[in-house]
């Protein structure tokens, strides 16, 4: 397997960027309304790129709580007649099947969720998986990569829009707070930071080789 294969980059984990839009902050009681995922890919030169995107609008589960403030924030109208929503179990199947295929294709052992404030997304994903009794969850149940932390390290910015801008990427405020757009932008940020780190390592190695070739300085 190539030294640049993604299975070798993250200790056998496959990064999958996930974003959720919800009816509140409590994963046990509040509705999961949108779910999107982007599978991260690595090219033959070892650079990361956003790959396949999957997004689903989701029907609130029976008895789900939906806060008016949450809908005002994300702009979702759960009862809109043209909203192409599906049950949670179907949404999970539609998201997880391509992820499991990517695990087989890459040789990775588990998917690891990448998110902006990832613990929030992972909690809602795990709650939906438990409700649906979904048996073939490809995601690690508690480990994750958080681009809020990565953005703070790389650019001094923890807010997604500000980290995206600091990274030199485009940000469209009018599209923010949809699961699909936030996932796509978070994937771009994750790849940019990882690739930047790799480029810095390459520069350090070149400098080290240059220092090794310098002639020894005489004491006279």
C-alpha positions as CSV (number, residue, x, y, z in Angstrom):
1,X,0.0,0.0,0.0
2,X,1.3,3.5,-0.9
3,X,3.1,5.4,1.8
4,X,0.6,8.2,1.1
5,X,-2.5,6.0,1.6
6,X,-4.9,7.6,4.0
7,X,-4.9,4.5,6.1
8,X,-1.4,5.5,7.2
9,X,-2.2,9.1,7.9
10,X,-4.6,8.9,10.9
11,X,-3.7,5.6,12.5
12,X,-6.1,3.6,10.5
13,X,-9.0,6.1,10.9
14,X,-10.9,7.6,7.9
15,X,-11.9,11.3,8.6
16,X,-15.5,12.0,7.7
17,X,-16.7,15.5,8.2
18,X,-20.2,15.7,9.7
19,X,-22.6,18.5,10.5
20,X,-26.1,18.4,12.0
21,X,-28.9,20.9,12.2
22,X,-31.2,20.3,15.1
23,X,-34.2,21.5,17.0
24,X,-32.2,22.3,20.1
25,X,-29.1,21.4,22.2
26,X,-30.2,18.2,23.8
27,X,-29.5,15.1,21.7
28,X,-31.8,12.9,23.7
29,X,-34.9,15.0,23.3
30,X,-34.4,17.5,20.5
31,X,-35.0,16.7,16.8
32,X,-32.3,15.9,14.3
33,X,-33.4,17.9,11.3
34,X,-30.5,17.8,8.8
35,X,-27.4,15.5,8.5
36,X,-24.6,15.9,6.1
37,X,-21.3,14.1,5.7
38,X,-18.2,14.5,3.5
39,X,-15.7,11.7,3.2
40,X,-12.1,13.0,3.1
41,X,-9.8,11.6,0.4
42,X,-6.0,11.6,-0.1
43,X,-4.4,11.9,-3.6
44,X,-1.3,10.0,-4.8
45,X,1.0,12.8,-3.6
46,X,-0.4,12.6,0.0
47,X,-2.6,15.8,0.0
48,X,-6.1,15.7,1.5
49,X,-9.2,16.8,-0.4
50,X,-12.9,16.9,0.3
51,X,-14.5,13.9,-1.3
52,X,-18.1,12.5,-1.6
53,X,-20.8,14.6,0.0
54,X,-24.1,13.1,1.3
55,X,-26.8,15.2,2.8
56,X,-30.3,14.4,4.1
57,X,-33.2,16.4,5.5
58,X,-34.7,14.4,8.4
59,X,-38.2,13.9,9.8
60,X,-38.4,14.7,13.5
61,X,-38.6,11.5,15.5
62,X,-41.9,10.8,17.3
63,X,-42.1,13.1,20.4
64,X,-39.1,15.2,19.4
65,X,-38.8,18.6,20.9
66,X,-38.2,21.5,18.6
67,X,-37.2,24.9,20.0
68,X,-38.5,28.0,18.2
69,X,-35.1,29.7,18.8
70,X,-33.3,26.8,17.0
71,X,-35.5,27.1,13.9
72,X,-35.0,30.9,13.9
73,X,-31.2,30.2,13.9
74,X,-31.0,27.6,11.2
75,X,-34.0,28.7,9.1
76,X,-35.4,25.2,8.8
77,X,-39.2,24.7,8.4
78,X,-39.8,21.1,9.4
79,X,-43.4,21.1,8.2
80,X,-42.7,22.7,4.8
81,X,-44.6,20.6,2.1
82,X,-41.6,20.7,-0.3
83,X,-39.0,19.7,2.3
84,X,-37.6,16.3,1.1
85,X,-37.3,14.8,4.6
86,X,-36.8,11.1,5.3
87,X,-36.9,9.1,8.6
88,X,-33.8,8.9,10.8
89,X,-33.1,5.3,10.0
90,X,-33.1,5.9,6.2
91,X,-30.9,9.0,6.6
92,X,-28.4,7.0,8.7
93,X,-28.4,4.2,6.1
94,X,-27.9,6.7,3.3
95,X,-25.0,8.4,5.2
96,X,-23.3,5.2,6.6
97,X,-23.4,3.0,3.5
98,X,-21.0,5.2,1.5
99,X,-18.8,5.6,4.6
100,X,-18.5,1.8,5.0
101,X,-17.7,1.4,1.3
102,X,-14.9,4.0,1.7
103,X,-13.6,2.0,4.7
104,X,-13.4,-1.1,2.5
105,X,-11.8,0.9,-0.3
106,X,-9.1,2.5,1.8
107,X,-8.4,-0.3,4.3
108,X,-9.3,2.0,7.2
109,X,-10.7,0.3,10.3
110,X,-13.2,3.0,11.5
111,X,-14.5,6.4,10.4
112,X,-13.7,9.3,12.8
113,X,-16.0,12.2,12.9
114,X,-14.6,15.6,12.0
115,X,-16.8,18.5,13.0
116,X,-16.7,22.1,14.2
117,X,-17.4,21.7,17.9
118,X,-17.4,18.1,17.0
119,X,-18.8,16.8,20.3
120,X,-22.2,18.4,19.5
121,X,-22.4,16.6,16.1
122,X,-21.2,13.3,17.5
123,X,-23.7,13.4,20.4
124,X,-26.7,13.9,18.0
125,X,-25.3,11.3,15.6
126,X,-24.9,8.7,18.4
127,X,-28.4,9.5,19.8
128,X,-30.0,9.0,16.4
129,X,-28.1,5.7,15.9
130,X,-29.4,4.5,19.3
131,X,-33.0,5.5,18.6
132,X,-32.9,3.8,15.2
133,X,-31.1,0.8,16.6
134,X,-28.7,1.1,13.7
135,X,-26.4,-1.9,14.0
136,X,-23.6,-1.1,11.4
137,X,-22.3,2.3,12.7
138,X,-18.9,2.9,11.0
139,X,-18.0,5.9,13.2
140,X,-15.9,5.7,16.3
141,X,-18.3,6.2,19.2
142,X,-16.3,8.9,21.1
143,X,-13.1,9.9,19.3
144,X,-13.4,12.9,16.9
145,X,-11.4,15.7,15.3
146,X,-12.5,19.2,16.2
147,X,-11.9,22.0,13.7
148,X,-12.6,24.6,16.3
149,X,-9.5,23.4,18.2
150,X,-7.6,23.0,14.9
151,X,-8.6,26.5,13.8
152,X,-7.5,28.0,17.1
153,X,-4.1,26.3,16.8
154,X,-3.5,27.2,13.1
155,X,-5.1,30.7,12.9
156,X,-6.1,31.8,16.3
157,X,-9.8,31.5,15.4
158,X,-12.4,29.1,16.8
159,X,-15.5,30.5,15.1
160,X,-16.1,28.6,11.8
161,X,-16.6,31.7,9.6
162,X,-13.5,33.4,11.1
163,X,-11.3,30.3,10.8
164,X,-12.5,29.8,7.2
165,X,-11.6,33.5,6.3
166,X,-8.3,33.3,8.1
167,X,-7.4,30.2,6.1
168,X,-8.0,32.2,2.9
169,X,-11.2,30.3,2.0
170,X,-14.5,31.6,0.8
171,X,-17.4,32.0,3.3
172,X,-21.0,32.8,2.2
173,X,-22.9,34.0,5.2
174,X,-26.2,33.5,3.4
175,X,-25.6,29.8,3.1
176,X,-24.4,29.3,6.7
177,X,-26.2,27.0,9.1
178,X,-27.3,24.5,6.5
179,X,-25.8,21.1,7.2
180,X,-24.6,20.7,3.6
181,X,-22.8,24.1,3.4
182,X,-21.2,23.9,6.9
183,X,-20.0,20.4,6.1
184,X,-18.4,21.4,2.8
185,X,-16.7,24.4,4.4
186,X,-15.6,22.4,7.5
187,X,-14.1,19.8,5.1
188,X,-12.2,22.5,3.2
189,X,-10.9,23.9,6.5
190,X,-9.8,20.5,7.8
191,X,-7.9,19.6,4.6
192,X,-6.3,23.1,4.5
193,X,-5.0,22.8,8.0
194,X,-3.7,19.2,7.6
195,X,-2.1,20.1,4.2
196,X,-0.5,23.2,5.7
197,X,1.0,21.1,8.5
198,X,2.4,18.7,5.9
199,X,3.9,21.5,3.9
200,X,5.6,22.9,7.1
201,X,7.0,19.4,7.8
202,X,8.4,19.3,4.2
203,X,10.0,22.7,4.7
204,X,11.6,21.7,8.0
205,X,13.0,18.6,6.4
206,X,14.5,20.6,3.5
207,X,16.0,23.1,5.9
208,X,17.5,20.2,8.0
209,X,19.1,18.7,4.9
210,X,20.5,22.1,4.0
211,X,22.1,22.5,7.4
212,X,23.6,19.0,7.2
213,X,25.3,20.0,3.9
214,X,26.8,23.2,5.4
215,X,30.6,23.0,5.9
216,X,31.8,22.8,9.5
217,X,32.8,26.2,10.8
218,X,36.4,26.6,11.9
219,X,37.3,27.9,15.4
220,X,40.1,30.0,13.9
